[in-house]
Amino acid sequence: MTETQVGIANPTVTDLFGVAQKTGAVLLLMNESRPWTGGDGQLHELQEKFNAYASFILDGEMTEAHPELKGRSARIELRCRHLPSDQALALLQAIHDQLELQAIKVEVVVASWIEGGHFPDRRL
């Protein structure tokens, strides 16, 4: 049996899709649990996942499938367990800048495991 890849390793799957209760914005969440190696493969996966999410929003697929979301703002959030590498941060900044022009917010949340079994969030 083949194991299905999750997170940024699989750009064809939306990791989490919903509406933020506080703001009413559409939230598309992606996960990266692996350490950031700075390698081209991982950066390519990150770019492909963001491309898929942005396309879902900008090409009208989202509102076609969910007409009740028409007119809502959108946010793409990357949740990762490790601080992104310098190369990943540079790519994320470029993605942020491009999507901001399309009125899509981008946030990166780094959660570090600590004693007591919870992940405090650190937003970049």
ZIJO-V861366 format. One record per backbone hydrogen bond with DSSP energy under -0.5 kcal/mol. CO is the residue of the C=O (numbers start at 0). NH is the residue of the N-H. E is the energy in kcal/mol with one decimal. If there is no record, write none. Layout:
((CO NH E) (CO NH E))
This chain:
((5 8 -1.0) (6 9 -1.9) (9 12 -1.3) (12 14 -0.7) (15 28 -2.8) (17 26 -3.4) (19 23 -2.5) (24 19 -2.9) (25 27 -0.5) (25 74 -2.5) (26 17 -2.2) (26 28 -0.5) (27 76 -2.7) (28 15 -1.3) (29 78 -3.1) (30 7 -1.7) (31 80 -1.6) (34 36 -0.7) (38 42 -1.8) (39 43 -2.5) (40 44 -2.1) (41 45 -2.2) (42 46 -2.3) (43 47 -2.6) (44 48 -2.4) (45 49 -2.3) (46 50 -2.5) (47 51 -2.3) (48 52 -2.3) (49 53 -2.9) (50 54 -2.5) (51 55 -2.1) (52 56 -1.6) (53 57 -3.4) (54 58 -2.4) (54 60 -0.5) (55 61 -2.4) (56 59 -1.0) (59 63 -1.9) (60 64 -2.2) (61 65 -2.3) (65 68 -2.3) (66 69 -1.6) (68 71 -2.0) (72 25 -3.1) (73 104 -2.3) (74 27 -2.6) (74 76 -0.5) (75 106 -2.3) (76 29 -2.9) (76 78 -0.6) (77 79 -0.5) (77 108 -3.2) (78 31 -2.2) (79 110 -2.7) (84 88 -2.7) (85 89 -2.2) (86 90 -2.0) (87 91 -2.9) (88 92 -2.2) (89 93 -1.9) (90 94 -2.6) (91 95 -2.9) (92 96 -2.6) (93 97 -2.2) (94 98 -2.8) (95 99 -2.2) (96 100 -0.9) (98 101 -1.0) (98 103 -2.5) (99 102 -1.6) (102 73 -0.7) (102 104 -0.5) (104 75 -2.9) (106 77 -2.8) (107 123 -3.0) (108 79 -2.7) (108 110 -0.6) (109 111 -0.5) (109 121 -1.6) (111 119 -0.9) (113 116 -1.4) (113 117 -0.7) (117 113 -1.4) (117 119 -0.6) (119 111 -1.1) (121 109 -3.1))
